[in-house]
């Protein structure tokens, strides 16, 4: 079984500043961010995709498409990304 720690606070902060993630609250200065469930799932999947080698921009697009629409994500050049989002990883 592989353990992952997820994206770091600094990564998530950068992704928010880039507009790839939208928490309910911005947090900062010792205040935690509040995440809508969908955005939290996108954040977590984005972290997994970046760890797997996608750029943050591509990971953000793929994660958002997969979480909001479900199913495989079609990438450029006829590539299809199948994402396993089972909770029992």
Secondary structure, DSSP 8 states (H G I E B T S, - for coil): --------HHHHHHHHHHTS---SS--BTTB-----HHHHHHHHHHHHHHHTT--HHHHHHHHHHHHHH-S-EE-GGG-EE-----TT-
